[in-house]
């Protein structure tokens, strides 16, 4: 706490000095006050600033944002590897990609600025430029929140009096059809059981099992890639053909993330994401047959699904040309989609000791499989732009159709709260209330007298 001392100069004049201690324990003083009132006012200002965690020394705020961001990130020992990698990427200068991405990056916009030179207006204009450049609302908000966290730490460290990122207007997030944020209401995100079967049939082994499990167990892509052989718990075959088969389970214990191009195991997304997912009889049978072919089936920590790359195609010596003789160079996914499933499987080179890189699988296996299903099974049309994550949404819709309660669906999908399930898939739980209204209306109908019921007369 600051205090005032009275001093008498060599010339006999009265002066007042304010003494105080900074948060790092160093003594500071400010002299030259001719009146006690002015000295006490300054002492009160120092005390007020200290209580707010602000800086009273302008030099403390001269640290550049780039240096402050590095110190902030280094102090965040609570971050998961995935989150730390995301923050590092957002704060790293961008040297590739569109000009808008490079010029509107956090580093290009703020890194060289002193903390005390950054204004709310500057941050607001940066947000507006990102929106004008066509950045998704979620992308804009994510970048903004990182900037705000860095500046919030600067306030706590006494380098700023206030956070200039406060009260900045952000773009609102919307669903695909303009509804509430987070709600999945695009019909193309939900497949029927028949469509799932067509997609699985169009996917070469062993990734047809990968696709089937995604649709019938609802795991996220990173969770699927993180599965190990020991995470599959299948019941023993029953000797009674009339007995109801017991469900097997998948244990979701880890995910796969990419940091600096390297695939690593990580903990699940949330606490609720670590779970046991029950399996349908068909999925149990499929996984039992799959494990029988798995070359490392006796190793519990072996990856359940292998890494895969496309083997180079042998040149035929023929060039595809159109009617005018101009050479045709088809897209890779179109060329792969034209192959029958057995030929597509022959093009795959599998590594059962490496983790599956989902991006590679998506381009070389999944996208061609979607197009192949539409090519060879046109009766069961799939949305041409079908994303892999749509299989997780499909699982939710199939669970709802099967009459599974929302609380159970939330647990199976790894949602931390059932409210997440109810809000994301709100339209799946829509009810026309016909049964409820019929029951309510029946309560208002007169009861017919009969049998041994004797009406009471007044």
C-alpha positions in Angstrom: 0.0 0.0 0.0 1.3 3.4 -0.9 2.1 5.9 1.8 3.1 9.6 2.0 6.2 10.9 3.7 6.9 14.6 4.5 10.3 16.0 3.6 12.1 19.3 4.3 14.4 20.4 1.6 17.8 22.1 2.2 16.2 25.4 1.5 13.6 24.8 4.2 10.7 24.0 1.8 8.1 21.3 2.6 7.8 18.5 0.0 5.9 15.2 0.0 7.1 11.8 -1.3 4.9 8.8 -2.2 6.5 5.4 -1.6 5.0 2.1 -2.8 6.0 -1.4 -3.7 5.5 -3.0 -7.1 4.1 -6.5 -7.5 7.6 -7.8 -8.1 8.6 -6.6 -4.7 10.7 -3.6 -5.7 10.5 -0.3 -3.9 9.4 2.8 -5.9 8.9 6.4 -5.0 7.5 9.5 -6.5 8.5 12.9 -5.1 8.1 16.6 -5.8 4.6 17.1 -4.5 4.2 20.5 -2.9 1.0 19.7 -1.1 0.0 16.7 1.0 -3.3 16.6 -0.9 -1.6 16.0 -4.3 0.6 13.3 -2.8 -2.3 11.5 -1.3 -4.2 11.7 -4.5 -1.3 10.0 -6.3 -1.0 7.4 -3.6 -4.7 6.6 -4.0 -4.2 6.2 -7.7 -1.3 3.8 -7.3 -3.4 1.7 -4.8 -6.4 1.7 -7.1 -4.2 0.6 -10.1 -2.6 -2.2 -8.1 -6.0 -3.5 -7.0 -7.1 -3.7 -10.6 -3.9 -5.5 -11.6 -3.0 -2.6 -14.0 0.2 -0.9 -14.9 1.2 2.4 -13.5 4.5 2.3 -15.4 4.0 3.1 -19.1 7.2 1.2 -19.9 5.6 -2.1 -18.8 3.1 -1.9 -21.6 5.8 -1.3 -24.2 6.3 -5.0 -24.7 5.2 -6.1 -28.1 2.2 -8.3 -28.6 4.3 -11.0 -30.2 6.6 -11.3 -27.2 3.6 -11.2 -24.8 1.9 -14.0 -26.8 5.0 -16.2 -26.6 5.1 -15.7 -22.8 1.4 -16.3 -22.5 1.6 -19.6 -24.4 4.6 -20.7 -22.4 2.7 -20.1 -19.2 -0.3 -22.2 -20.3 0.7 -25.5 -18.7 -2.9 -26.6 -18.6 -3.3 -26.9 -22.4 -3.8 -30.2 -24.1 -1.3 -30.9 -26.9 -4.1 -30.5 -29.5 -5.1 -27.1 -28.1 -1.5 -25.9 -27.8 -0.8 -26.8 -31.4 -3.9 -24.9 -32.5 -2.8 -21.8 -30.5 0.7 -22.0 -31.9 -0.6 -22.2 -35.4 -2.9 -19.2 -34.9 0.0 -17.1 -33.5 2.5 -18.2 -36.0 3.3 -15.9 -39.0 1.7 -17.2 -42.2 4.0 -17.5 -45.2 1.7 -19.6 -47.5 -1.9 -19.5 -48.5 -4.1 -16.7 -49.8 -3.0 -13.1 -49.4 -6.0 -12.4 -47.1 -4.9 -15.3 -44.8 -1.4 -14.0 -44.5 -2.3 -10.3 -44.1 -5.1 -10.9 -41.6 -3.2 -13.3 -39.4 -2.7 -12.5 -35.8 1.0 -12.1 -36.3 0.7 -9.8 -39.3 -1.8 -7.6 -37.5 -0.6 -7.3 -33.9 2.9 -9.0 -33.4 4.9 -5.8 -33.8 2.6 -3.5 -31.8 3.4 -2.5 -28.2 0.6 -3.8 -26.0 -0.3 -0.3 -24.9 -0.7 0.8 -28.5 -3.4 -1.7 -29.4 -6.9 -0.2 -29.3 -10.4 -1.6 -29.3 -11.0 0.1 -32.7 -8.0 -1.6 -34.2 -9.2 -5.0 -33.0 -12.8 -4.3 -34.2 -11.5 -3.3 -37.7 -9.5 -6.5 -37.9 -12.6 -8.5 -37.1 -14.5 -6.6 -39.8 -11.8 -7.2 -42.4 -11.8 -11.0 -41.7 -15.6 -11.1 -42.1 -15.3 -9.1 -45.4 -12.7 -11.5 -46.6 -15.2 -14.3 -46.3 -13.8 -16.0 -43.1 -16.2 -18.3 -41.4 -17.7 -16.8 -38.2 -16.2 -19.7 -36.2 -12.7 -18.9 -37.7 -13.1 -15.2 -36.8 -14.2 -15.9 -33.3 -11.5 -18.4 -32.6 -8.7 -16.0 -33.7 -10.3 -13.1 -31.7 -10.5 -15.2 -28.5 -6.8 -16.0 -28.7 -6.0 -12.3 -29.0 -8.3 -11.5 -26.1 -6.6 -14.2 -23.9 -3.2 -12.8 -24.6 -4.3 -9.2 -23.7 -6.2 -10.5 -20.6 -2.9 -11.9 -19.4 -1.2 -8.6 -20.0 -3.8 -6.9 -17.8 -3.2 -9.5 -15.0 0.6 -9.0 -15.4 0.2 -5.2 -14.9 1.1 -4.3 -18.5 -2.3 -2.9 -19.4 -5.0 -1.1 -17.4 -7.9 -2.6 -19.5 -8.3 -5.2 -22.1 -8.9 -3.5 -25.5 -10.4 -6.7 -26.8 -13.5 -6.3 -24.6 -16.8 -5.2 -26.1 -15.8 -6.0 -29.7 -18.7 -7.0 -31.8 -18.3 -10.5 -33.3 -20.1 -12.2 -36.2 -22.8 -14.6 -35.1 -22.6 -18.3 -35.8 -25.4 -19.9 -37.8 -26.3 -23.4 -38.8 -26.3 -24.5 -42.4 -29.9 -23.3 -42.9 -29.5 -20.1 -40.9 -30.8 -21.5 -37.6 -29.3 -21.6 -34.2 -25.5 -22.1 -34.0 -24.4 -25.7 -33.6 -27.7 -27.2 -34.8 -27.2 -29.8 -37.6 -30.3 -29.5 -39.7 -29.0 -30.1 -43.3 -30.8 -33.2 -44.7 -27.6 -34.2 -46.6 -25.9 -34.8 -43.2 -28.1 -37.8 -42.5 -28.0 -41.1 -44.4 -30.5 -43.9 -44.3 -29.4 -47.4 -43.4 -29.6 -48.4 -47.1 -27.3 -45.5 -48.0 -24.8 -46.5 -45.4 -24.8 -50.0 -46.8 -24.2 -48.7 -50.3 -21.3 -46.5 -49.1 -19.7 -49.4 -47.1 -20.0 -51.7 -50.1 -18.3 -49.1 -52.3 -15.3 -48.8 -49.9 -12.4 -51.1 -50.3 -11.3 -53.4 -47.4 -10.2 -52.7 -44.6 -11.7 -49.2 -44.7 -15.2 -50.5 -45.3 -15.0 -51.6 -41.7 -13.8 -48.1 -40.7 -16.8 -46.5 -42.5 -19.3 -49.0 -41.1 -18.1 -48.3 -37.5 -18.3 -44.6 -38.1 -22.0 -44.8 -39.1 -23.1 -47.5 -36.6 -21.0 -46.4 -33.5 -20.8 -42.7 -34.0 -17.1 -42.2 -33.3 -15.3 -39.1 -34.4 -12.6 -39.5 -37.1 -9.8 -38.9 -34.6 -11.4 -41.4 -32.2 -11.6 -44.0 -34.9 -7.9 -43.5 -35.8 -7.0 -43.8 -32.1 -8.7 -47.2 -31.6 -6.4 -50.1 -30.8 -7.0 -53.8 -31.0 -7.4 -54.1 -27.3 -10.3 -51.5 -27.4 -12.6 -54.0 -29.1 -14.6 -56.2 -26.7 -16.6 -58.8 -28.5 -18.8 -61.4 -26.8 -18.2 -65.1 -27.2 -20.4 -66.8 -29.8 -23.5 -68.2 -28.3 -24.2 -72.0 -28.7 -28.0 -71.2 -28.5 -29.2 -70.0 -31.9 -32.3 -68.6 -30.4 -30.5 -66.6 -27.7 -30.4 -62.8 -28.1 -26.8 -61.9 -29.0 -25.0 -59.8 -26.4 -23.7 -56.4 -27.7 -20.0 -55.9 -28.0 -18.4 -52.6 -27.1 -15.7 -50.2 -28.3 -13.6 -48.4 -25.6 -12.8 -44.9 -26.6 -9.7 -44.1 -24.7 -7.6 -41.9 -27.0 -7.6 -39.9 -30.3 -5.0 -39.2 -32.9 -3.7 -35.7 -33.5 -1.2 -34.1 -35.9 1.5 -31.9 -34.5 4.2 -30.6 -36.9 3.1 -33.3 -39.4 3.6 -36.1 -36.9 0.7 -38.3 -35.8 0.5 -38.7 -32.0 -2.0 -40.2 -29.5 -3.9 -37.7 -27.4 -6.6 -37.8 -24.8 -10.2 -37.7 -25.9 -11.8 -34.4 -26.7 -13.7 -34.0 -23.4 -14.1 -36.0 -20.2 -17.4 -37.4 -21.5 -15.6 -38.5 -24.7 -13.9 -41.3 -22.9 -16.6 -44.0 -23.0 -17.8 -47.4 -24.0 -20.0 -47.6 -27.1 -22.3 -50.7 -27.5 -22.3 -52.3 -30.9 -25.0 -53.8 -33.0 -24.9 -57.6 -33.8 -24.0 -56.8 -37.4 -21.1 -54.6 -36.3 -20.0 -57.3 -33.8 -19.9 -59.9 -36.7 -18.1 -57.5 -39.0 -15.4 -56.7 -36.4 -15.0 -60.4 -35.5 -14.3 -61.2 -39.2 -12.1 -58.2 -39.5 -9.9 -59.1 -36.5 -9.5 -62.6 -37.8 -7.7 -61.0 -40.8 -5.8 -58.5 -38.8 -2.1 -59.3 -38.9 -1.6 -57.9 -35.3 -4.8 -59.2 -33.7 -2.8 -60.6 -30.7 -1.3 -57.2 -29.8 -3.7 -55.1 -27.7 -1.8 -51.9 -28.4 -1.6 -52.3 -32.2 -3.6 -49.8 -34.2 -7.0 -51.2 -35.1 -7.0 -49.6 -38.5 -3.8 -49.4 -40.6 -2.3 -46.4 -42.4 -2.8 -46.6 -46.1 -1.4 -45.0 -49.2 -2.1 -45.4 -52.9 0.4 -47.5 -54.8 1.5 -46.0 -58.1 -0.6 -47.1 -61.1 1.2 -48.9 -63.8 1.3 -46.9 -67.0 -0.8 -48.3 -69.8 1.0 -46.3 -72.6 -2.4 -44.9 -73.7 -3.5 -41.3 -73.3 -7.1 -40.5 -72.7 -8.4 -38.0 -75.3 -11.7 -36.4 -76.1 -13.4 -36.3 -79.5 -11.1 -33.6 -80.7 -8.0 -35.5 -79.7 -7.3 -33.2 -76.7 -5.8 -35.1 -73.7 -8.1 -35.6 -70.8 -6.6 -35.4 -67.3 -9.3 -36.6 -64.8 -9.3 -35.6 -61.2 -7.7 -38.2 -58.9 -10.9 -38.9 -57.0 -12.8 -39.3 -60.3 -10.2 -41.7 -61.6 -10.3 -43.8 -58.4 -14.1 -43.7 -58.3 -14.2 -45.3 -61.8 -12.4 -48.4 -60.4 -14.4 -51.3 -59.1 -13.9 -52.0 -55.4 -11.5 -54.9 -55.8 -9.3 -52.9 -58.1 -9.4 -49.9 -55.6 -8.4 -52.4 -52.9 -5.5 -53.6 -55.0 -4.2 -50.0 -55.3 -3.9 -49.7 -51.5 -0.6 -50.2 -49.7 -1.3 -50.9 -46.0 1.0 -50.3 -43.0 -0.3 -52.1 -39.9 2.3 -50.5 -37.7 1.5 -46.9 -38.5 -1.3 -44.7 -37.3 -4.0 -43.9 -39.8 -3.8 -40.4 -41.3 -7.4 -39.4 -41.8 -6.7 -36.7 -44.4 -5.0 -39.3 -46.6 -7.8 -41.8 -46.1 -10.4 -39.0 -46.9 -8.8 -38.1 -50.2 -7.7 -41.5 -51.5 -10.4 -43.8 -50.2 -13.5 -42.0 -48.8 -14.2 -39.4 -51.5 -13.8 -41.9 -54.3 -16.0 -44.3 -52.4 -18.8 -41.7 -52.3 -18.6 -41.2 -56.0 -18.2 -44.9 -56.7 -21.4 -45.7 -54.7 -23.3 -43.2 -56.9 -21.7 -44.6 -60.0 -22.4 -48.3 -59.4 -25.5 -47.9 -57.2 -27.4 -45.0 -58.6 -30.6 -46.2 -57.1 -29.3 -45.3 -53.6 -28.1 -41.8 -54.3 -25.6 -40.3 -51.8 -25.1 -36.5 -51.5 -22.1 -35.9 -53.8 -20.4 -33.6 -51.3 -21.0 -36.0 -48.4 -18.5 -35.3 -45.6 -17.1 -38.0 -43.4 -18.4 -36.3 -40.2 -21.9 -36.8 -41.6 -21.6 -40.5 -40.6 -21.5 -39.4 -37.0 -24.7 -37.3 -37.5 -26.2 -40.4 -39.3 -25.5 -42.4 -36.2 -27.5 -39.9 -34.1 -30.4 -40.1 -36.5 -30.4 -43.9 -36.6 -30.4 -44.0 -32.8 -33.4 -41.6 -32.6 -35.2 -43.7 -35.2 -34.6 -46.8 -33.1 -36.2 -45.1 -30.1 -33.1 -44.8 -27.9 -33.6 -42.2 -25.2 -31.6 -38.9 -25.6 -29.6 -39.5 -22.5 -28.3 -42.8 -23.8 -27.5 -41.2 -27.2 -25.5 -38.5 -25.5 -23.6 -41.1 -23.6 -22.9 -43.2 -26.7 -21.7 -40.1 -28.7 -19.5 -38.8 -25.9 -21.4 -35.5 -25.4 -20.7 -34.0 -22.0 -24.3 -33.0 -21.5 -27.6 -34.3 -22.9 -28.5 -30.8 -23.7 -25.8 -30.8 -26.4 -27.5 -33.8 -28.1 -30.9 -32.2 -27.8 -29.8 -28.9 -29.2 -27.5 -30.2 -32.0 -30.1 -32.7 -33.3 -33.2 -30.7 -32.2 -35.2 -31.5 -35.3 -34.6 -35.2 -34.9 -36.6 -35.1 -31.7 -39.4 -33.1 -33.1 -42.9 -34.5 -32.1 -46.2 -33.6 -33.6 -47.8 -34.4 -30.2 -50.6 -36.3 -31.8 -50.4 -39.1 -29.2 -50.3 -36.6 -26.3 -53.2 -34.6 -27.7 -55.3 -37.7 -28.3 -54.7 -38.7 -24.6 -55.5 -35.3 -23.4 -58.6 -35.0 -25.5 -59.9 -38.4 -24.2 -59.8 -37.0 -20.7 -62.6 -34.6 -21.7 -64.9 -37.2 -23.1 -68.0 -38.2 -21.0 -67.7 -41.6 -19.4 -70.4 -44.0 -20.6 -72.5 -45.6 -17.8 -72.8 -49.4 -18.0 -72.2 -52.7 -16.3 -72.3 -52.3 -12.6 -71.8 -48.6 -12.7 -74.9 -46.8 -11.3 -75.0 -43.1 -12.1 -75.7 -40.9 -9.1 -78.7 -38.7 -9.4 -78.8 -35.3 -7.6 
